[in-house]
């Protein structure tokens, strides 16, 4: 998942890489201190440990951040990566 830090930096511009995790403020809530919202760069699993929100992959993260269905989130990611889908 070498592309993941680049995508996450676009979605979560305040985030930083710490080891195998990307940590950022959660834009879905009034978050003032980075640390509880993390994405595992090896697996794509993500969680906000302050709220309990979590997901298993980058598609579920995109859906969460943009209030999209999983299908629409997957299509948006493909468009962002320049991949055509049928």
PDB file of N, CA, C and O in Angstrom:
ATOM      1  N   UNK A   1       0.830  -1.195   0.000  1.00  0.00           N
ATOM      2  CA  UNK A   1       0.000   0.000   0.000  1.00  0.00           C
ATOM      3  C   UNK A   1       0.871   1.253   0.000  1.00  0.00           C
ATOM      4  O   UNK A   1       0.672   2.161   0.807  1.00  0.00           O
ATOM      5  N   UNK A   2       1.816   1.289  -0.895  1.00  0.00           N
ATOM      6  CA  UNK A   2       2.751   2.408  -0.945  1.00  0.00           C
ATOM      7  C   UNK A   2       2.075   3.726  -1.302  1.00  0.00           C
ATOM      8  O   UNK A   2       2.602   4.797  -0.999  1.00  0.00           O
ATOM      9  N   UNK A   3       0.912   3.654  -1.943  1.00  0.00           N
ATOM     10  CA  UNK A   3       0.172   4.860  -2.326  1.00  0.00           C
ATOM     11  C   UNK A   3      -0.588   5.482  -1.157  1.00  0.00           C
ATOM     12  O   UNK A   3      -1.011   6.635  -1.245  1.00  0.00           O
ATOM     13  N   UNK A   4      -0.764   4.753  -0.085  1.00  0.00           N
ATOM     14  CA  UNK A   4      -1.623   5.192   1.011  1.00  0.00           C
ATOM     15  C   UNK A   4      -1.203   6.510   1.656  1.00  0.00           C
ATOM     16  O   UNK A   4      -2.073   7.357   1.861  1.00  0.00           O
ATOM     17  N   UNK A   5       0.062   6.745   1.989  1.00  0.00           N
ATOM     18  CA  UNK A   5       0.417   8.040   2.589  1.00  0.00           C
ATOM     19  C   UNK A   5       0.057   9.227   1.700  1.00  0.00           C
ATOM     20  O   UNK A   5      -0.357  10.274   2.198  1.00  0.00           O
ATOM     21  N   UNK A   6       0.211   9.069   0.403  1.00  0.00           N
ATOM     22  CA  UNK A   6      -0.124  10.151  -0.525  1.00  0.00           C
ATOM     23  C   UNK A   6      -1.623  10.448  -0.518  1.00  0.00           C
ATOM     24  O   UNK A   6      -2.030  11.610  -0.485  1.00  0.00           O
ATOM     25  N   UNK A   7      -2.433   9.408  -0.549  1.00  0.00           N
ATOM     26  CA  UNK A   7      -3.889   9.585  -0.507  1.00  0.00           C
ATOM     27  C   UNK A   7      -4.305  10.204   0.819  1.00  0.00           C
ATOM     28  O   UNK A   7      -5.104  11.139   0.849  1.00  0.00           O
ATOM     29  N   UNK A   8      -3.766   9.684   1.906  1.00  0.00           N
ATOM     30  CA  UNK A   8      -4.143  10.192   3.227  1.00  0.00           C
ATOM     31  C   UNK A   8      -3.728  11.645   3.408  1.00  0.00           C
ATOM     32  O   UNK A   8      -4.448  12.417   4.043  1.00  0.00           O
ATOM     33  N   UNK A   9      -2.586  12.026   2.864  1.00  0.00           N
ATOM     34  CA  UNK A   9      -2.151  13.427   2.958  1.00  0.00           C
ATOM     35  C   UNK A   9      -3.103  14.351   2.217  1.00  0.00           C
ATOM     36  O   UNK A   9      -3.279  15.506   2.603  1.00  0.00           O
ATOM     37  N   UNK A  10      -3.710  13.850   1.164  1.00  0.00           N
ATOM     38  CA  UNK A  10      -4.688  14.639   0.414  1.00  0.00           C
ATOM     39  C   UNK A  10      -5.984  14.789   1.221  1.00  0.00           C
ATOM     40  O   UNK A  10      -6.559  15.875   1.290  1.00  0.00           O
ATOM     41  N   UNK A  11      -6.432  13.696   1.823  1.00  0.00           N
ATOM     42  CA  UNK A  11      -7.688  13.717   2.581  1.00  0.00           C
ATOM     43  C   UNK A  11      -7.537  14.349   3.958  1.00  0.00           C
ATOM     44  O   UNK A  11      -8.448  15.016   4.450  1.00  0.00           O
ATOM     45  N   UNK A  12      -6.384  14.134   4.571  1.00  0.00           N
ATOM     46  CA  UNK A  12      -6.137  14.577   5.950  1.00  0.00           C
ATOM     47  C   UNK A  12      -4.825  15.360   5.977  1.00  0.00           C
ATOM     48  O   UNK A  12      -3.817  14.855   6.471  1.00  0.00           O
ATOM     49  N   UNK A  13      -4.826  16.588   5.453  1.00  0.00           N
ATOM     50  CA  UNK A  13      -3.573  17.332   5.243  1.00  0.00           C
ATOM     51  C   UNK A  13      -2.783  17.648   6.513  1.00  0.00           C
ATOM     52  O   UNK A  13      -1.596  17.964   6.431  1.00  0.00           O
ATOM     53  N   UNK A  14      -3.411  17.569   7.668  1.00  0.00           N
ATOM     54  CA  UNK A  14      -2.696  17.842   8.915  1.00  0.00           C
ATOM     55  C   UNK A  14      -2.000  16.601   9.469  1.00  0.00           C
ATOM     56  O   UNK A  14      -1.320  16.676  10.492  1.00  0.00           O
ATOM     57  N   UNK A  15      -2.166  15.457   8.796  1.00  0.00           N
ATOM     58  CA  UNK A  15      -1.657  14.193   9.320  1.00  0.00           C
ATOM     59  C   UNK A  15      -0.165  14.000   9.145  1.00  0.00           C
ATOM     60  O   UNK A  15       0.493  14.683   8.360  1.00  0.00           O
ATOM     61  N   UNK A  16       0.346  13.039   9.911  1.00  0.00           N
ATOM     62  CA  UNK A  16       1.771  12.717   9.873  1.00  0.00           C
ATOM     63  C   UNK A  16       1.943  11.203   9.986  1.00  0.00           C
ATOM     64  O   UNK A  16       1.122  10.508  10.584  1.00  0.00           O
ATOM     65  N   UNK A  17       3.025  10.717   9.398  1.00  0.00           N
ATOM     66  CA  UNK A  17       3.356   9.300   9.481  1.00  0.00           C
ATOM     67  C   UNK A  17       4.216   9.066  10.716  1.00  0.00           C
ATOM     68  O   UNK A  17       5.218   9.749  10.931  1.00  0.00           O
ATOM     69  N   UNK A  18       3.812   8.095  11.521  1.00  0.00           N
ATOM     70  CA  UNK A  18       4.572   7.657  12.693  1.00  0.00           C
ATOM     71  C   UNK A  18       4.707   6.142  12.583  1.00  0.00           C
ATOM     72  O   UNK A  18       3.764   5.408  12.877  1.00  0.00           O
ATOM     73  N   UNK A  19       5.862   5.683  12.166  1.00  0.00           N
ATOM     74  CA  UNK A  19       6.054   4.242  11.990  1.00  0.00           C
ATOM     75  C   UNK A  19       5.132   3.711  10.907  1.00  0.00           C
ATOM     76  O   UNK A  19       5.186   4.155   9.761  1.00  0.00           O
ATOM     77  N   UNK A  20       4.286   2.759  11.275  1.00  0.00           N
ATOM     78  CA  UNK A  20       3.348   2.155  10.326  1.00  0.00           C
ATOM     79  C   UNK A  20       1.957   2.767  10.422  1.00  0.00           C
ATOM     80  O   UNK A  20       0.989   2.181   9.936  1.00  0.00           O
ATOM     81  N   UNK A  21       1.846   3.940  11.042  1.00  0.00           N
ATOM     82  CA  UNK A  21       0.534   4.575  11.180  1.00  0.00           C
ATOM     83  C   UNK A  21       0.550   6.011  10.677  1.00  0.00           C
ATOM     84  O   UNK A  21       1.558   6.712  10.762  1.00  0.00           O
ATOM     85  N   UNK A  22      -0.582   6.420  10.159  1.00  0.00           N
ATOM     86  CA  UNK A  22      -0.817   7.806   9.766  1.00  0.00           C
ATOM     87  C   UNK A  22      -1.772   8.362  10.806  1.00  0.00           C
ATOM     88  O   UNK A  22      -2.866   7.828  10.989  1.00  0.00           O
ATOM     89  N   UNK A  23      -1.378   9.418  11.485  1.00  0.00           N
ATOM     90  CA  UNK A  23      -2.175  10.010  12.553  1.00  0.00           C
ATOM     91  C   UNK A  23      -2.579  11.416  12.155  1.00  0.00           C
ATOM     92  O   UNK A  23      -1.760  12.194  11.664  1.00  0.00           O
ATOM     93  N   UNK A  24      -3.858  11.741  12.372  1.00  0.00           N
ATOM     94  CA  UNK A  24      -4.374  13.056  11.969  1.00  0.00           C
ATOM     95  C   UNK A  24      -5.524  13.469  12.877  1.00  0.00           C
ATOM     96  O   UNK A  24      -6.020  12.683  13.685  1.00  0.00           O
ATOM     97  N   UNK A  25      -5.931  14.721  12.723  1.00  0.00           N
ATOM     98  CA  UNK A  25      -7.165  15.170  13.354  1.00  0.00           C
ATOM     99  C   UNK A  25      -8.326  14.566  12.582  1.00  0.00           C
ATOM    100  O   UNK A  25      -8.246  14.402  11.364  1.00  0.00           O
ATOM    101  N   UNK A  26      -9.394  14.238  13.278  1.00  0.00           N
ATOM    102  CA  UNK A  26     -10.578  13.701  12.611  1.00  0.00           C
ATOM    103  C   UNK A  26     -11.442  14.867  12.142  1.00  0.00           C
ATOM    104  O   UNK A  26     -11.988  15.594  12.972  1.00  0.00           O
ATOM    105  N   UNK A  27     -11.579  15.061  10.828  1.00  0.00           N
ATOM    106  CA  UNK A  27     -12.370  16.189  10.324  1.00  0.00           C
ATOM    107  C   UNK A  27     -13.871  16.038  10.538  1.00  0.00           C
ATOM    108  O   UNK A  27     -14.630  16.973  10.286  1.00  0.00           O
ATOM    109  N   UNK A  28     -14.306  14.865  11.002  1.00  0.00           N
ATOM    110  CA  UNK A  28     -15.732  14.627  11.226  1.00  0.00           C
ATOM    111  C   UNK A  28     -16.196  15.105  12.606  1.00  0.00           C
ATOM    112  O   UNK A  28     -17.389  15.076  12.906  1.00  0.00           O
ATOM    113  N   UNK A  29     -15.268  15.537  13.427  1.00  0.00           N
ATOM    114  CA  UNK A  29     -15.641  16.021  14.763  1.00  0.00           C
ATOM    115  C   UNK A  29     -14.719  17.174  15.150  1.00  0.00           C
ATOM    116  O   UNK A  29     -13.749  17.464  14.450  1.00  0.00           O
ATOM    117  N   UNK A  30     -15.019  17.808  16.234  1.00  0.00           N
ATOM    118  CA  UNK A  30     -14.249  18.950  16.722  1.00  0.00           C
ATOM    119  C   UNK A  30     -12.988  18.436  17.427  1.00  0.00           C
ATOM    120  O   UNK A  30     -12.865  18.512  18.649  1.00  0.00           O
ATOM    121  N   UNK A  31     -12.073  17.921  16.635  1.00  0.00           N
ATOM    122  CA  UNK A  31     -10.847  17.303  17.134  1.00  0.00           C
ATOM    123  C   UNK A  31      -9.754  18.366  17.224  1.00  0.00           C
ATOM    124  O   UNK A  31      -9.498  19.079  16.254  1.00  0.00           O
ATOM    125  N   UNK A  32      -9.112  18.472  18.382  1.00  0.00           N
ATOM    126  CA  UNK A  32      -8.093  19.502  18.588  1.00  0.00           C
ATOM    127  C   UNK A  32      -6.681  18.953  18.734  1.00  0.00           C
ATOM    128  O   UNK A  32      -5.708  19.704  18.667  1.00  0.00           O
ATOM    129  N   UNK A  33      -6.571  17.630  18.936  1.00  0.00           N
ATOM    130  CA  UNK A  33      -5.245  17.060  19.160  1.00  0.00           C
ATOM    131  C   UNK A  33      -5.132  15.735  18.413  1.00  0.00           C
ATOM    132  O   UNK A  33      -5.900  14.803  18.650  1.00  0.00           O
ATOM    133  N   UNK A  34      -4.163  15.672  17.508  1.00  0.00           N
ATOM    134  CA  UNK A  34      -3.946  14.431  16.759  1.00  0.00           C
ATOM    135  C   UNK A  34      -3.490  13.329  17.704  1.00  0.00           C
ATOM    136  O   UNK A  34      -2.792  13.575  18.687  1.00  0.00           O
ATOM    137  N   UNK A  35      -3.896  12.127  17.386  1.00  0.00           N
ATOM    138  CA  UNK A  35      -3.460  10.985  18.184  1.00  0.00           C
ATOM    139  C   UNK A  35      -4.493   9.884  18.248  1.00  0.00           C
ATOM    140  O   UNK A  35      -4.145   8.704  18.222  1.00  0.00           O
ATOM    141  N   UNK A  36      -5.762  10.253  18.330  1.00  0.00           N
ATOM    142  CA  UNK A  36      -6.782   9.217  18.450  1.00  0.00           C
ATOM    143  C   UNK A  36      -7.299   8.730  17.100  1.00  0.00           C
ATOM    144  O   UNK A  36      -7.915   7.666  17.031  1.00  0.00           O
ATOM    145  N   UNK A  37      -7.065   9.478  16.029  1.00  0.00           N
ATOM    146  CA  UNK A  37      -7.534   9.101  14.693  1.00  0.00           C
ATOM    147  C   UNK A  37      -6.341   8.583  13.911  1.00  0.00           C
ATOM    148  O   UNK A  37      -5.435   9.346  13.577  1.00  0.00           O
ATOM    149  N   UNK A  38      -6.336   7.276  13.612  1.00  0.00           N
ATOM    150  CA  UNK A  38      -5.161   6.654  13.002  1.00  0.00           C
ATOM    151  C   UNK A  38      -5.538   5.691  11.885  1.00  0.00           C
ATOM    152  O   UNK A  38      -6.602   5.071  11.896  1.00  0.00           O
ATOM    153  N   UNK A  39      -4.635   5.589  10.927  1.00  0.00           N
ATOM    154  CA  UNK A  39      -4.779   4.633   9.829  1.00  0.00           C
ATOM    155  C   UNK A  39      -3.514   3.783   9.788  1.00  0.00           C
ATOM    156  O   UNK A  39      -2.405   4.317   9.757  1.00  0.00           O
ATOM    157  N   UNK A  40      -3.675   2.474   9.787  1.00  0.00           N
ATOM    158  CA  UNK A  40      -2.541   1.571   9.679  1.00  0.00           C
ATOM    159  C   UNK A  40      -2.099   1.532   8.221  1.00  0.00           C
ATOM    160  O   UNK A  40      -2.881   1.152   7.350  1.00  0.00           O
ATOM    161  N   UNK A  41      -0.874   1.914   7.951  1.00  0.00           N
ATOM    162  CA  UNK A  41      -0.369   2.004   6.583  1.00  0.00           C
ATOM    163  C   UNK A  41      -0.078   0.644   5.956  1.00  0.00           C
ATOM    164  O   UNK A  41       0.092   0.556   4.740  1.00  0.00           O
ATOM    165  N   UNK A  42      -0.017  -0.398   6.746  1.00  0.00           N
ATOM    166  CA  UNK A  42       0.221  -1.740   6.217  1.00  0.00           C
ATOM    167  C   UNK A  42      -1.086  -2.417   5.803  1.00  0.00           C
ATOM    168  O   UNK A  42      -1.121  -3.159   4.821  1.00  0.00           O
ATOM    169  N   UNK A  43      -2.161  -2.160   6.552  1.00  0.00           N
ATOM    170  CA  UNK A  43      -3.423  -2.874   6.323  1.00  0.00           C
ATOM    171  C   UNK A  43      -4.548  -1.990   5.802  1.00  0.00           C
ATOM    172  O   UNK A  43      -5.495  -2.488   5.194  1.00  0.00           O
ATOM    173  N   UNK A  44      -4.454  -0.683   6.032  1.00  0.00           N
ATOM    174  CA  UNK A  44      -5.542   0.223   5.669  1.00  0.00           C
ATOM    175  C   UNK A  44      -6.616   0.335   6.730  1.00  0.00           C
ATOM    176  O   UNK A  44      -7.526   1.154   6.604  1.00  0.00           O
ATOM    177  N   UNK A  45      -6.525  -0.477   7.777  1.00  0.00           N
ATOM    178  CA  UNK A  45      -7.514  -0.381   8.867  1.00  0.00           C
ATOM    179  C   UNK A  45      -7.366   0.977   9.544  1.00  0.00           C
ATOM    180  O   UNK A  45      -6.256   1.488   9.693  1.00  0.00           O
ATOM    181  N   UNK A  46      -8.491   1.558   9.951  1.00  0.00           N
ATOM    182  CA  UNK A  46      -8.467   2.878  10.561  1.00  0.00           C
ATOM    183  C   UNK A  46      -9.407   2.900  11.758  1.00  0.00           C
ATOM    184  O   UNK A  46     -10.327   2.089  11.856  1.00  0.00           O
ATOM    185  N   UNK A  47      -9.163   3.835  12.662  1.00  0.00           N
ATOM    186  CA  UNK A  47     -10.021   3.974  13.836  1.00  0.00           C
ATOM    187  C   UNK A  47      -9.866   5.355  14.444  1.00  0.00           C
ATOM    188  O   UNK A  47      -8.801   5.969  14.397  1.00  0.00           O
ATOM    189  N   UNK A  48     -10.961   5.819  15.013  1.00  0.00           N
ATOM    190  CA  UNK A  48     -10.925   6.986  15.888  1.00  0.00           C
ATOM    191  C   UNK A  48     -11.170   6.431  17.279  1.00  0.00           C
ATOM    192  O   UNK A  48     -12.301   6.100  17.634  1.00  0.00           O
ATOM    193  N   UNK A  49     -10.120   6.332  18.057  1.00  0.00           N
ATOM    194  CA  UNK A  49     -10.209   5.715  19.364  1.00  0.00           C
ATOM    195  C   UNK A  49     -10.969   6.570  20.367  1.00  0.00           C
ATOM    196  O   UNK A  49     -11.308   6.092  21.449  1.00  0.00           O
ATOM    197  N   UNK A  50     -11.244   7.827  20.027  1.00  0.00           N
ATOM    198  CA  UNK A  50     -12.039   8.693  20.901  1.00  0.00           C
ATOM    199  C   UNK A  50     -13.535   8.449  20.720  1.00  0.00           C
ATOM    200  O   UNK A  50     -14.311   8.625  21.659  1.00  0.00           O
ATOM    201  N   UNK A  51     -13.945   8.044  19.511  1.00  0.00           N
ATOM    202  CA  UNK A  51     -15.378   7.867  19.234  1.00  0.00           C
ATOM    203  C   UNK A  51     -15.778   6.415  19.020  1.00  0.00           C
ATOM    204  O   UNK A  51     -16.955   6.072  19.132  1.00  0.00           O
ATOM    205  N   UNK A  52     -14.815   5.566  18.713  1.00  0.00           N
ATOM    206  CA  UNK A  52     -15.125   4.175  18.403  1.00  0.00           C
ATOM    207  C   UNK A  52     -15.392   3.924  16.926  1.00  0.00           C
ATOM    208  O   UNK A  52     -15.579   2.777  16.522  1.00  0.00           O
ATOM    209  N   UNK A  53     -15.412   4.985  16.106  1.00  0.00           N
ATOM    210  CA  UNK A  53     -15.591   4.798  14.667  1.00  0.00           C
ATOM    211  C   UNK A  53     -14.373   4.062  14.117  1.00  0.00           C
ATOM    212  O   UNK A  53     -13.241   4.344  14.508  1.00  0.00           O
ATOM    213  N   UNK A  54     -14.612   3.111  13.203  1.00  0.00           N
ATOM    214  CA  UNK A  54     -13.495   2.364  12.637  1.00  0.00           C
ATOM    215  C   UNK A  54     -13.917   1.677  11.354  1.00  0.00           C
ATOM    216  O   UNK A  54     -15.103   1.570  11.044  1.00  0.00           O
ATOM    217  N   UNK A  55     -12.921   1.214  10.616  1.00  0.00           N
ATOM    218  CA  UNK A  55     -13.188   0.486   9.386  1.00  0.00           C
ATOM    219  C   UNK A  55     -12.000  -0.354   8.989  1.00  0.00           C
ATOM    220  O   UNK A  55     -10.902  -0.212   9.527  1.00  0.00           O
ATOM    221  N   UNK A  56     -12.243  -1.236   8.032  1.00  0.00           N
ATOM    222  CA  UNK A  56     -11.237  -2.216   7.673  1.00  0.00           C
ATOM    223  C   UNK A  56     -10.362  -1.891   6.495  1.00  0.00           C
ATOM    224  O   UNK A  56      -9.410  -2.619   6.215  1.00  0.00           O
ATOM    225  N   UNK A  57     -10.664  -0.793   5.778  1.00  0.00           N
ATOM    226  CA  UNK A  57      -9.864  -0.501   4.591  1.00  0.00           C
ATOM    227  C   UNK A  57     -10.033   0.947   4.159  1.00  0.00           C
ATOM    228  O   UNK A  57     -10.798   1.708   4.751  1.00  0.00           O
ATOM    229  N   UNK A  58      -9.301   1.307   3.114  1.00  0.00           N
ATOM    230  CA  UNK A  58      -9.291   2.685   2.626  1.00  0.00           C
ATOM    231  C   UNK A  58     -10.641   3.081   2.033  1.00  0.00           C
ATOM    232  O   UNK A  58     -11.012   4.254   2.067  1.00  0.00           O
ATOM    233  N   UNK A  59     -11.376   2.113   1.492  1.00  0.00           N
ATOM    234  CA  UNK A  59     -12.699   2.415   0.931  1.00  0.00           C
ATOM    235  C   UNK A  59     -13.653   2.828   2.046  1.00  0.00           C
ATOM    236  O   UNK A  59     -14.399   3.795   1.900  1.00  0.00           O
ATOM    237  N   UNK A  60     -13.632   2.108   3.144  1.00  0.00           N
ATOM    238  CA  UNK A  60     -14.516   2.484   4.253  1.00  0.00           C
ATOM    239  C   UNK A  60     -14.110   3.827   4.848  1.00  0.00           C
ATOM    240  O   UNK A  60     -14.966   4.573   5.325  1.00  0.00           O
ATOM    241  N   UNK A  61     -12.812   4.147   4.828  1.00  0.00           N
ATOM    242  CA  UNK A  61     -12.367   5.457   5.306  1.00  0.00           C
ATOM    243  C   UNK A  61     -12.878   6.565   4.394  1.00  0.00           C
ATOM    244  O   UNK A  61     -13.370   7.587   4.873  1.00  0.00           O
ATOM    245  N   UNK A  62     -12.766   6.370   3.090  1.00  0.00           N
ATOM    246  CA  UNK A  62     -13.274   7.366   2.138  1.00  0.00           C
ATOM    247  C   UNK A  62     -14.774   7.554   2.315  1.00  0.00           C
ATOM    248  O   UNK A  62     -15.267   8.682   2.291  1.00  0.00           O
ATOM    249  N   UNK A  63     -15.501   6.456   2.494  1.00  0.00           N
ATOM    250  CA  UNK A  63     -16.949   6.536   2.704  1.00  0.00           C
ATOM    251  C   UNK A  63     -17.258   7.317   3.982  1.00  0.00           C
ATOM    252  O   UNK A  63     -18.159   8.156   3.999  1.00  0.00           O
ATOM    253  N   UNK A  64     -16.518   7.042   5.035  1.00  0.00           N
ATOM    254  CA  UNK A  64     -16.708   7.729   6.317  1.00  0.00           C
ATOM    255  C   UNK A  64     -16.426   9.225   6.191  1.00  0.00           C
ATOM    256  O   UNK A  64     -17.231  10.049   6.625  1.00  0.00           O
ATOM    257  N   UNK A  65     -15.291   9.574   5.601  1.00  0.00           N
ATOM    258  CA  UNK A  65     -14.892  10.978   5.518  1.00  0.00           C
ATOM    259  C   UNK A  65     -15.803  11.809   4.622  1.00  0.00           C
ATOM    260  O   UNK A  65     -16.062  12.976   4.913  1.00  0.00           O
ATOM    261  N   UNK A  66     -16.290  11.214   3.533  1.00  0.00           N
ATOM    262  CA  UNK A  66     -17.074  11.969   2.546  1.00  0.00           C
ATOM    263  C   UNK A  66     -18.567  11.677   2.606  1.00  0.00           C
ATOM    264  O   UNK A  66     -19.327  12.154   1.763  1.00  0.00           O
ATOM    265  N   UNK A  67     -18.994  10.897   3.596  1.00  0.00           N
ATOM    266  CA  UNK A  67     -20.411  10.520   3.714  1.00  0.00           C
ATOM    267  C   UNK A  67     -20.925   9.894   2.420  1.00  0.00           C
ATOM    268  O   UNK A  67     -21.957  10.300   1.885  1.00  0.00           O
ATOM    269  N   UNK A  68     -20.190   8.901   1.928  1.00  0.00           N
ATOM    270  CA  UNK A  68     -20.545   8.194   0.705  1.00  0.00           C
ATOM    271  C   UNK A  68     -20.863   6.735   1.011  1.00  0.00           C
ATOM    272  O   UNK A  68     -20.506   6.219   2.070  1.00  0.00           O
ATOM    273  N   UNK A  69     -21.536   6.078   0.075  1.00  0.00           N
ATOM    274  CA  UNK A  69     -21.681   4.630   0.167  1.00  0.00           C
ATOM    275  C   UNK A  69     -20.317   4.006  -0.127  1.00  0.00           C
ATOM    276  O   UNK A  69     -19.434   4.661  -0.681  1.00  0.00           O
ATOM    277  N   UNK A  70     -20.155   2.755   0.241  1.00  0.00           N
ATOM    278  CA  UNK A  70     -18.898   2.059  -0.048  1.00  0.00           C
ATOM    279  C   UNK A  70     -18.633   2.034  -1.557  1.00  0.00           C
ATOM    280  O   UNK A  70     -17.503   2.235  -2.000  1.00  0.00           O
ATOM    281  N   UNK A  71     -19.679   1.789  -2.330  1.00  0.00           N
ATOM    282  CA  UNK A  71     -19.542   1.729  -3.786  1.00  0.00           C
ATOM    283  C   UNK A  71     -19.091   3.070  -4.360  1.00  0.00           C
ATOM    284  O   UNK A  71     -18.172   3.123  -5.177  1.00  0.00           O
ATOM    285  N   UNK A  72     -19.739   4.150  -3.930  1.00  0.00           N
ATOM    286  CA  UNK A  72     -19.360   5.479  -4.424  1.00  0.00           C
ATOM    287  C   UNK A  72     -17.957   5.865  -3.961  1.00  0.00           C
ATOM    288  O   UNK A  72     -17.217   6.523  -4.693  1.00  0.00           O
ATOM    289  N   UNK A  73     -17.597   5.459  -2.758  1.00  0.00           N
ATOM    290  CA  UNK A  73     -16.246   5.743  -2.254  1.00  0.00           C
ATOM    291  C   UNK A  73     -15.199   5.010  -3.087  1.00  0.00           C
ATOM    292  O   UNK A  73     -14.159   5.580  -3.416  1.00  0.00           O
ATOM    293  N   UNK A  74     -15.464   3.757  -3.429  1.00  0.00           N
ATOM    294  CA  UNK A  74     -14.526   2.992  -4.257  1.00  0.00           C
ATOM    295  C   UNK A  74     -14.361   3.648  -5.625  1.00  0.00           C
ATOM    296  O   UNK A  74     -13.246   3.746  -6.137  1.00  0.00           O
ATOM    297  N   UNK A  75     -15.459   4.095  -6.213  1.00  0.00           N
ATOM    298  CA  UNK A  75     -15.390   4.771  -7.514  1.00  0.00           C
ATOM    299  C   UNK A  75     -14.598   6.074  -7.416  1.00  0.00           C
ATOM    300  O   UNK A  75     -13.821   6.400  -8.313  1.00  0.00           O
ATOM    301  N   UNK A  76     -14.793   6.811  -6.335  1.00  0.00           N
ATOM    302  CA  UNK A  76     -14.066   8.071  -6.146  1.00  0.00           C
ATOM    303  C   UNK A  76     -12.562   7.820  -6.024  1.00  0.00           C
ATOM    304  O   UNK A  76     -11.758   8.584  -6.558  1.00  0.00           O
ATOM    305  N   UNK A  77     -12.190   6.760  -5.329  1.00  0.00           N
ATOM    306  CA  UNK A  77     -10.769   6.423  -5.193  1.00  0.00           C
ATOM    307  C   UNK A  77     -10.182   6.050  -6.552  1.00  0.00           C
ATOM    308  O   UNK A  77      -9.080   6.481  -6.894  1.00  0.00           O
ATOM    309  N   UNK A  78     -10.909   5.258  -7.320  1.00  0.00           N
ATOM    310  CA  UNK A  78     -10.434   4.886  -8.658  1.00  0.00           C
ATOM    311  C   UNK A  78     -10.230   6.116  -9.531  1.00  0.00           C
ATOM    312  O   UNK A  78      -9.228   6.223 -10.238  1.00  0.00           O
ATOM    313  N   UNK A  79     -11.182   7.045  -9.482  1.00  0.00           N
ATOM    314  CA  UNK A  79     -11.039   8.292 -10.254  1.00  0.00           C
ATOM    315  C   UNK A  79      -9.802   9.059  -9.810  1.00  0.00           C
ATOM    316  O   UNK A  79      -9.040   9.554 -10.640  1.00  0.00           O
ATOM    317  N   UNK A  80      -9.605   9.156  -8.501  1.00  0.00           N
ATOM    318  CA  UNK A  80      -8.464   9.889  -7.971  1.00  0.00           C
ATOM    319  C   UNK A  80      -7.148   9.260  -8.423  1.00  0.00           C
ATOM    320  O   UNK A  80      -6.171   9.970  -8.660  1.00  0.00           O
ATOM    321  N   UNK A  81      -7.118   7.937  -8.544  1.00  0.00           N
ATOM    322  CA  UNK A  81      -5.914   7.229  -8.958  1.00  0.00           C
ATOM    323  C   UNK A  81      -5.769   7.158 -10.476  1.00  0.00           C
ATOM    324  O   UNK A  81      -4.768   6.661 -10.990  1.00  0.00           O
ATOM    325  N   UNK A  82      -6.778   7.661 -11.185  1.00  0.00           N
ATOM    326  CA  UNK A  82      -6.718   7.653 -12.642  1.00  0.00           C
ATOM    327  C   UNK A  82      -7.005   6.304 -13.264  1.00  0.00           C
ATOM    328  O   UNK A  82      -6.567   6.020 -14.378  1.00  0.00           O
ATOM    329  N   UNK A  83      -7.743   5.468 -12.542  1.00  0.00           N
ATOM    330  CA  UNK A  83      -8.085   4.133 -13.027  1.00  0.00           C
ATOM    331  C   UNK A  83      -9.514   4.162 -13.547  1.00  0.00           C
ATOM    332  O   UNK A  83     -10.424   4.601 -12.844  1.00  0.00           O
ATOM    333  N   UNK A  84      -9.713   3.699 -14.764  1.00  0.00           N
ATOM    334  CA  UNK A  84     -11.075   3.663 -15.306  1.00  0.00           C
ATOM    335  C   UNK A  84     -11.764   2.396 -14.814  1.00  0.00           C
ATOM    336  O   UNK A  84     -11.130   1.361 -14.613  1.00  0.00           O
ATOM    337  N   UNK A  85     -13.055   2.501 -14.629  1.00  0.00           N
ATOM    338  CA  UNK A  85     -13.848   1.351 -14.186  1.00  0.00           C
ATOM    339  C   UNK A  85     -15.093   1.257 -15.054  1.00  0.00           C
ATOM    340  O   UNK A  85     -15.548   2.249 -15.624  1.00  0.00           O
ATOM    341  N   UNK A  86     -15.632   0.056 -15.145  1.00  0.00           N
ATOM    342  CA  UNK A  86     -16.762  -0.153 -16.037  1.00  0.00           C
ATOM    343  C   UNK A  86     -18.036  -0.220 -15.411  1.00  0.00           C
ATOM    344  O   UNK A  86     -19.048  -0.395 -16.089  1.00  0.00           O
TER     345      UNK A  86
END
